[in-house]
Amino acid sequence: MNFRLLLFVPLLIVLLLNTTFGQEGNQEKDSAQNQPPRILSPDLVRKQEILNSEQVFSLVFIDSDMIVKITINNVEQVFEAAKTVVITRNFEFEQGKSLIQVVAVDEAGNSSERSFLIGYGEKELKYISDATDDTDSGFNWKADVKVGFELDSNPTNDMSSAVKPLYGVVPENNQADSRWVLDGIVSANYGPYSAVGGASAIRYAKGENDFLNSLLMFGGIGYKSYLSHGRTWMLDAMLTDINVGGYDYALVQTVSPGIEFRSRGIRGEYRSLLLGVDVIFKDFAIVSRTDGLQGTLKYDFRSLDETKHHLFHHLLALGNSSEGTKQSEYTFLKLDFDWKNIWDFGLRWDFSFGVQHRTFANDTALSKDTKLISLGTKHIEIPFRLETGIGWKFSESLKAMFNTKYVFNMSNDVSYERLINSLTVSAVF
């Protein structure tokens, strides 16, 4: 069943209830008899571009009278007369613009008509480019701004969960708080060169959590060198300044070389595989913390299906991290999976999850009795992340989302759980 057809189930129920229970009195009956059939489509809009010459579209017809005739481009359809009719058809399009004309007639003689203008082969595939296209392209830029209000159940990441903690939790007035999040990013590119800059600020409502307020500012440059069709060598450099609790925390310098492999699927979908390395140097403002190098190997895969408007992202990474102390040094292996719909307008729904395994080589479990799944006495953490969001895209540049993020950290030291609900409004310029 077409996924977007499911979005019309609530609408169909309401319309059917109106048809069944809303016809009281002769005047209302006469009015209903004069109403033409309603034509709905979860797949079609008045004007749209497609990337594949062959498409399957569904049409839904609803009326208070029996629907007895339906034509699509003057071809009469075969169906059983009913008050609700669903027709699914496979269409083949030639390059250029095509018109789909749909007509429905009920037993009372009322008729309605809808037209859909389909363009095929005239719009370039987004996010897919050859070397000559990118090299010769002019200057362009984009700005993204996001404002969010969040409810955080555990800002300090120190609350009991399914694994019983062995020592106390934070005070009650610190455990839950609300916060404002403001993000801004400006990016630009000119041929193979790119640049990005921005800031992210978090402010908690409670004074007790002022030490968690943060400000992150970053800027970077990038360069692409095209090796052959479908292969690109990439080099990015980023400088990030982190401020926590109103004080400087660290200056992070990152260099990321990598190679990208691009391909297209049979429906024109775009696939990108990036094999890369992040070389990170953390310069801590606190003299008691030790500066040092960190590194990450990453397998970054993206698949964009523009016919179905779905974006899939998978990330597999192996590396090490430290906050400048022996006890905070750990190696990690993580897997992230993200799915987003990129429909031009209307309903948006995102889903993602991730899991990590962290081993702290210079730290031990809280006690000898807290071995985690027989992995020994080293400090082990296994954080699990689950996120989902639903919202509405009002235009190409404005959308609003309600997101829920749940984090559960299973550990042989101190485990915790964290729930963050947020409402965000974002705009693109």
PyMOL commands that set and color helices and strands:
alter all, ss='L'
color gray80, all
select helices_A, chain A and resi 3-6+9-21+26-33+131-136+172-175+207-212
alter helices_A, ss='H'
color red, helices_A
select strands_A, chain A and resi 38-40+47-50+54-72+75-76+82-92+96-106+111-120+139-152+177-190+193-204+214-228+231-244+247-264+270-284+292-305+310-321+330-341+346-364+378-395+398-411+416-428
alter strands_A, ss='S'
color yellow, strands_A
deselect
rebuild
show_as cartoon
